[in-house]
Amino acid sequence: MNQAGILKTPKKTGYDVVIVGGAMYGSSVAWFLADNPDFDGSILVVERDPTYEFTSTAHTNSCIRQQFSREINVRVSQFGAEFVKNFRAFMGDDPRVPDVALQSFGYMYLANNEAFANILRECQEVQVACGAGTKIMSAEEIKRDYPFYNVDDIVAGSHNLVDEGYFDGNTLFDWWKRSAREKGVEYLTNEVVAMTKNAAGTKVESVILKSGETISCGIVVNASGPRAVRTSRMAGIEIPVEPRKRYTFIFDAANPLDRDLPLTIDPSGVHMRIDGAYYLAGCPPDDDPAVDYDDFVQDHSIWEEKAWPVIANRIPQFESIKLINSWAGHYAFNTFDQNAILGPHTEVENFIFVNGFSGHGFQQSPAMGRGTSEFITYGEYRSLDLSPFNFARIVENRPFVEKAVI
């Protein structure tokens, strides 16, 4: 990553917007704000680790899909696909900005019982009403189009080859950072360690940096990924977001498939897809607790005992494969309903959430960054109504349940 222009001490004593966290979401919000001609305020992004080595952004698999059960999640991803496919145009036709390909090999949800198949059918109706190309396939149709699958236990599948697949999310991230700085956003290598509020407790007045400076702020944006609750607690706010470990495996096949492998979600919870010359698989652990923020230790038994057996069963051609690489990353997991928490707090009115994406962060970052920019600038969402993600639902115990969580 290009680190030019990143500061260690702030240039000013106050900013209109202070964004806590400079990874994908901090940079998305910063860029959309700086790019909005109706916003003319100052923006400070505070990032504790400018290498981003242990962020969710650095460990992402950069996939995008419209196969969700909620209309707003479908539309959020549809804008994500539009943004990826027209990235240079969205970046002002800057000739330095590369084109970003969206490799639409699709997602393939596999159902091994009628109850799950019915959920896929219900979700498909929502998706098609939004214009998505999702189709429900019988086991025979799946075998016809993808003869390498073992479908002996499969009742149905849900598949969409339009704007679903893989994109290079790190190119978006890199250019959002670079362009935001060029538009006047300050990126600071530092850490917010405390916040002060007004006497009524309705507003954050300043943030205190690890280096000792006190910075006044008009708005605070919590873009702290899996560490979101650490940031919110500085303002006296609890949110149900915790780090959950997710495992990714890159493998080579002795007998490669003769066509693209869709991102296949096996009923076991293991997923796999093509990844250039190799293949990628991932899964959660069976026991899925919150982990320490710095815990990225891999559990190699998950590959041997969970992932590989499922892969070889679903695609017999993968009985002979070689593990090339693997890593563990963190989901910013919303334990309440696995959906994003967006917008202002119900009492601390200038504290803005961009948290809890539960693994959907990269694909949702264009729409959520744009929406947060609109809310900060206009006091409302203008492009997509993102209010279903507001914090009030947590206070009121109204889960906004998404059935299609991987």
N, C-alpha and C positions, 0 to 999 in steps of 0.2 A: 504494500500500500504506500502511496505517496504521502509522506508525513510533513511535507512543506507547509508552512503556515500555521502549524499547531503551537499554541502558546503554553507557557507554564504558569504565568500570572496574568490575570485579567487586565485589559486596557482601561476599564472603567470601574466605577464603584457601584453601578447599577445598570440593569438591563430590563427591557420591557418583557422579555421572555427568557427564562432560564430553563434549559432542557437538561435533565439529569440522566445521562447515558447517551453515548454517541454512536451506538451500533446502528443496526438497520432502522429501527423506529425513531431514534433520536435524529438520525440523518434524514429520514423521510420527512418528518415534521419540519425540520429546519429548512430543507430544500423547498418544500411546498409553501412554507411561509415566506421565505425569501423571494420565491418566484411569483408570489401573489402581488399584483400591482396595487392592490388596495391595502396592503400591509406595509407600513413604513417604519416599524419599530426596530429596536436593537435585539439581537439574539445571541445568547451565550450557550454553547453546548459544553457540558462538563463530563469528561470521560476519564475514568480511573486508569484504563489501560489502552494506550493508543495502538498497541499491536493487535488488539481485539482477539487475542489467541484463545481465550476461554469463553468467548461470548457464544450465545446460541447462533448468532449470525455466522461465525466461523465454522460451525459444525452442521450447518443446514444441508439438506439434500436438494433444495431449490426446486421443488415440484409445485405444480398448480393444477387445480381441478375445479369443476363446477358441481361435482357430485356431493352436494350437501342437502340436508333436509329442510333448511330454512331459506326462504326466498332472499333475504338480505345477504346471507353468506354466498349464495349463488351469484348475486349481482356484484358483490364486492370482488369476487374472483374474476368475473367477466371484465370488470374494469382493469384488474390486474393483468389479464391477458392482452387487453387493448393497449395498455401502457407498455408492456414488454414488446409487443410487435411493432409499436410505433415510438420506440424509446428515443431515437434521435429527434423526431419531430417534437416530442414532449420536452426535450432538452433544448428547444429553440433552434433546431436544425444546425447545431454546432457541428462543424465538419470533423472535429476531434473525437466526437462521441461515436463509438462503434454501433453497428446494428446488433441487436440481441435476438438470437433465434429462439423460437418456442418450438421445441421438438415434440410434436403432438402424437406421441405413441399411445396416449390415453391411459386411463385408469381402468382396471378390471376388478370389480368387487365380486367375489365368489360366495354364494350362499349354499350351505349344506343342509338347510332345512326350510320348510315352508314359511315359518314365522319370519326368518331373516329375509327370505325371498319377498315376502309381502312388504317388509320395510323398504327394500330396494324399489319395489313397484310404486309405493307411496312417494318415495323421494323422487323417483323419475318423473312423476306427474308434476311435482313442484319445479323440477329442473326444466322440463320441456315447456312449461308455461312461461319460463324466463327466456326461452329461445335456445336452450342448451341442446346439444345433439345426442343426449343419452338414450341408449337403447337397452331394453331388457332382452337377454339372450337365453335360450334354453341350453342345456348341456350339449345337445347335439350341434347347435349353432356355434357354440364356443369351440367345440372340437373341430368343426369344419374350418373355421377361420384361424384357429391356433391349435394345430394337431399335436403339438408337443405337450399340452396339458393332460394330466390324468383327471378326468371329470367323473370317475365312478361314483363319488359321493356328493356330486354337485347337483343342486336342484335348478339353479338359475344364476345368471351373472348380470351385472350392470356395467355398461361400457360406453365410453364417449371418446371419439377420435378428433373432436373439434376443440382446439384450445385447451387441451389437457396434456400434461407431460412435464418436461424438464426445461428450465431456462437457467442462464448464468446469472444468478441473483447477485453475486459479488460484483459484477460489472455495474449493476444499478447502484449498489451500495457505494462503490468507489466514486462514481460520478456524482451521486447526490452529495457526498462529502466535498468533493473537489469544487463542484459548481456552487454549493452553498457558501463555501469560503470566498469564492470569487465574487459572490453577491453581498459579502460583508458579514457573514456569520462568523463569530469567533469560536474556534475549537480550543478547549483548554484541557491540558493533561493535569488533572487534579481530582479531588473527590469531595463531594458534598457530604459533610459529616453531621450537620445540624441545621435546623430551621427555626426562625422566630416568627411568631404570629402576633397579630394585633390583640388588644385587650379583650375584645369580644370573641376571639378565636375563630373569626370568619374569614381571615385572610392571612396568607403567608407574606410577611413583610421582607424577609431576607433569608438568604442561605449562607451558611458558614462553611468555608473551604478547609480542607485538611491543612493547607499551608497557612491558615490563620486569617485570611481576608473575610470580611463580611460584605456580601453583595446584595444590595436591595433589588427587588424584582416585582414586576407587575403581575406576571403569571409564572407558575412553576409547572413544568411538564414532567411527569414520571415516565421515563422511557428506560427503566432499569432492568428490563428482561426478567430473568429468574430472581434477581435481587429486589424486585419491586416493593415487597413489604418492608424491607429495610429503609427504603426511601420514604414510603408513606408514613412509617412510624415516626419519622422526624417531624411530621406535621400532626402527630397524634391520631393517625388513621390506620385501621386494620383492613387489609384486603386478603382474600383467600387465594394467594398466588405463592407457589413454592417450586423449587427446582426438583424435577423428576428426571431420572437418568434414562436416556435412550441410546441404543446401540446400533451402529452402522457397520456393515461388512462389505468389502469389495472382493469379488472372487472371479477367477478365470475358469472357463469351462473347457474341458478336453474336447467336447463335441458341441461347439457353439450352435445356437439356434439359427434357423434359416430366415428368420424375420425378427422384427423388433419385438421385444418383450414388453407388453404394457406394464404399468405399475400395478402389480397384482396384489390384491389384499386377500390373503388366504383366510379362511374361517378361524384359523388358529391365532391370528393377530400378527403373523409374520408377513412382511411385504417384500417384494422384489421387483426389480426393473432392469432394463438395459442401461449401461453406463459407459458409453463409448465402445471401446474394444472389450470391456469387461461387463460385469453385472454387479448390481448393488442390492443388498438386502438389509432389512432393519426390523427391530422389534423392541417392545418394552420387556423388562424382566417380569417373571410371573408374580413375584413379590415386588410391589411398586411403591415404596415409601418415598417421602421427601428425603433428599440427600444434602450433604453439606455443600455450600456454594463452591468450594474448591475441590470437590470429589469428582475426578474424572477417571478413576481407576476402572479398568476394564475387567469384566468377568468372562474369561474365555470359555467357561463351561456353557454359557448361553449359546455360543456358536455350535459347540459339539453336541449339546443335548437338546437344543430347541430349534435353532434356525436351520442348520444343515439337514436334519431329518425331515423337516417340513418341506424344504426346497426340493430335496430328492424325491419325496413322495409326490409332490404336485407336478414336478417336471422330471420324469425319469431320466431324461437326457442329462440332467444335472447330478446324477449319481457320482460322476467323476469330475470333481471341481477342486480348485486350489485356492485357499484364502490368500489374498494379496495384501490386504490392509484392513484395519479396523480401528474404530474409535468410539468413545462414549461422549455424548453431549448432553445438554440439559434442555428440556422443555420448560418454559415459564407456564406451569400448569395451574389453571384455574380450577380449584377443587370444587367450586360451587356449581358450575355448569359447563366448564370447558369451552366457554366462549370469551371473546375479548371483553375487557372492561375499558370503556372509553368515555371521555368527556369529564365534566367537573364533578367534584365531590358535592354532596348534598348540603354540607355546612361550610366547609372551607372552600369558598366559591372560586378562588383563583388557583386551586390545585387540580390539574388536569391529568387524567389517567390515559395511558396508552399501554395497557398491560394485559397479561393473562391469555396470550394467544394459543397456548396449548398445542403447539406444533404447526399452526396455520400461519405463522408470522410472515414469512417471506412472500407468500402469494397474496396476502391481504395488505401488505405494507403500502402499495400505491394508493388504494382507496382510503385506508385509515389515516395515512399521512395527509392526503388531500382533505379529508373530512375534518381532521383536527385543526388544520390550517384555517378552514372555513369557520369553524366554531370560534377559534381565537380571534379571527378578523371581524366576523359579522355577528357573533353570538348565536349562530344557528348553522345547521348543516344545509347546504344548498344543492349539492350534486346527488348524493344519496342520503336518505334519512337513516342515520346511524344510531338514533336514539334507543333502539332495542338493546344496545350494549351499555346503556348508562349505569352508573353506580347505584342509582336508586333501587334497582331490582334486587340488589344484594341486601340493602337495608330492609326492604319490604318482603324478602324471602320469596321472590318470584323468579325462579330459575328460567333462563332462556335456553332451553335444551336443544342441543344439536346432536342428532342421532348418528351422523357420519363422522365420527372422530377416529383417527388412526393412532 
